[in-house]
């Protein structure tokens, strides 16, 4: 009876667990599929964790799988079998367990993970199979959980704790071990002392396969079984909960569970994907492959630092953005085609797409979407007017009754519909405007004449019957319509000449009751006084005019939404002094937004639908995202290369140290990553190499930067990351120095200084030696020159002496000739005088005879003086002494007489004029006269010297 009452009370109190109000908008979260072809490792992933740098790690059947936000890497164990079953990040280590193996990975000095086995130190008599779970205690001690053993590691040694016989799975929760067994159900004990804690109703779990025990609160645990049952353990009492889910979960088969933010619980199953429930036991979501999950089988669930969900599958991985203001209404939610229009009516939502019209249908466990019968084709608008739901599409205008569509106007291209009164409507179409009148027997259609332009966007002022229409390629039209006569009374066109930037790409929207016109450049309003358009002051100030706004709308709280250059934004507090423009939060979905007839459609206070290329994006404007201060950024590698080989130079343990790069490896390649996973493909990076770049490089999705052939010097590479929401990381700086080449190194310069010193010294010594040698050479040369001069002088002197000697010899010879001649003459005279003296002595003296004899002697003397024979003899001797002087002179000047020849000979003999006068027996004047005549015969001008001429006569 006691157990019966307990069970009844549990069931009673668990009933509110399942009451759920159905929301008409039920999209699916944004899910990223990650098949094994993406990460290039084994298909099976058993466990997930996140490292201290933000990297994700997965226990894969090929080893430890790592994802840093950009790159996938697989690390093997240092043994043949690398199949891992569990993984847990604790501190800087990644602890892993597998088949008969456990240990940890830790980064080495080159930032590469290396495996260290802990099971190798176990005694050989301890036999265990797989290690399925890893936990950490309060003192960071580690617990490795296998089926029959719990291995306790205190960072110095490993201790084996054996559990009860036939234990299946064990779990470490708040310093207690919860072990399960088919025989005893579940037991609770303290690990080292193995002190058992008695649990009430533990028998509920006998024969059950416990797959997960979660710490739900300080004194409450949730227990999940493979059979789909959920229990709680509170104050050591076990009781069942959420029993209305058991049937569904029984067929699904629970593999794992996880506590989510806001007290939600995610349950991973073997056959039915993921269930998400709240603390009341209400099913909030059911995510299967039809909703975008990679695989139906779920082995593990993990919440990352951004509160989004990672899923380990039998075949691949999934990333589910649970903590996002966006959900998708696309093919995974049952909606096909690109989104065009939407409308909510009394808890039912209509969605118009390029494939047709869909309506929400409430079913037992949520919302499903069905195509409206007859609602095929492009659906441009849907709206409830005068208590009827109308929708327009390519084939015409319809209304909906009892889930079926009825044709009202079969003219193709129904853009929109405006009520004129209770029974009449104005329809914009491809080819102009129609007045539709509802009558008892059906609908009457009448086309307005004189206007045939496409009328997709229009607004009617019922007070003045003024209709504004914007045409995407022609401009804006203002029409005055007489609805009584159904005719256009006034029509005017507005374009570039009326204030717009151009006539194209002009759309009109009604924002908070005000009609605005978004042109190719700028947002405009109509000035009725000037009958032209002008830039809207407020929106121009907020959004500018450079980038086109293609869509605008306002929600129930007065927020204004816009799409500007393909990017969604929202203006909050528009009427305040400081409106807020929010763009960053929409960065996640901008690439999904439609670029054809785009719209932003507020449905209610919790749902704003944005038309997408595939269906719709459901945005919750009440969502308050927790912005993070700094996006995690990591340097993956810092490589230097010589063009052939690459070497990683970066050690994160020495961030403050300056890396030294040899000059022959001065090509630098740096890889970095922001480990932020919402919109991970849209993370951007800014780099700046101080010492090389003049300014930071523009933000780019490239997570690598390369610099080639850097000059020697000091550099600092600064890197920043930015997520899709515009949140930035802290600046990461890497200092490095490119060393100069050997020929420009410090040692080289020292060597150069030494060499220059030696060279200077050598040059000095050489110069000194050269100077001395030169001095010696000059002295020697001078001495030689002096010696040569002495020799030359000596030679000249000897030559002069020789010449003088020759001259003297010649003079002596000539004198000898004269002397000989005179001697002969004197001898003859002596003989003659001797004869005269003898006669006198003999007494034969007579005056007459003596006189005669003396007269004969005088005649002899005169004859000797004028005797031509004597001249011939002189001439002959002179020629011998002076190298045929007379012979040459006569040949050159045959007109010279004997006296002139004598004068030439006397000049050659350096005789003075006085001596010549004596020798020639003439006066001194006669000599000068003879010299003058001689010059004329020799043809000498007055500037030529007669003596020099005579001297050179034989040369």
Secondary structure, DSSP 8 states (H G I E B T S, - for coil): -HHHHHHHHHHHHHGGGG-----S---EE-EEEE-HHHHTS-S-EEEEEE-TTS-EEEEETTEEEEE-SS-EEEE--SSS---EEEEEEETTEEEEEEBTEEEEEEE-TTS-EEEEESGGGS-TT----BEEEEEE-TTS-EEEEESSEEEEE-SS-EEEEE-STT---EEEETTEEEEEETTTEEEEEETTT--EE--BTGGGGTT--EEEEEEEETTEEEEEETTS-EEEEETTEEEEE-GGGHHHHHHH-EEEEEEEGGGEEEEEESSS-EEEE-TT--EEEEE-GGGT-S-S-EEEEEE-TTS-EEEEETTEEEEE--S-SEEEESGGGT--SBEEEEEEETTEEEEEETTEEEEEEEETTEEEEEEEEEEES-EEEEEEETTEEEEEETTEEEEEETTEEEEEE-SS-EEEEEESSSSEEEEEETTEEEEEEEETTEEEEEE-TT--S--SEEEEETTTTEEEEEETTTEEEEEEEETTTTEEEEEEEE-GGGT-S-SSS-EEEEETTEEEEE-SSSEEEEETTTTEEEE-HHHHHHH-SSS-EEEEEE-TTS-EEEEETTEEEEEESTTSSS-EEE-GGGGGTGGGB-SSS--EEEEETTEEEEEBSSBEEEE-TT------SS--EEEEEEEEE-SS-EEE---GGGTTS-EEE-GGG-EEEEEEEE---TTGGG-EEEEEEETT-SS----BS--EEEE-S--SEEEEEEEEEE-TTS-B---EEEEEEE---GGGSHHHHHHHHHHHHHHHHHHHHHHHHHHHHHHHHHHHHHHHHHHHHHHHHHHHHHHHHHHHHHHHHHHHHHHHHHHHHHHHHHHHHHHHHHHHHHHHHHT---HHHHHHHHHHHHHHHHHHHS-HHHHHHHHHHHHHHTTSHHHHHHHH-TT--HHHHHHHHHHHTT--HHHHHHHHTS-HHHHHHHHHHHHHHTT--TTS-HHHHHHTTT-
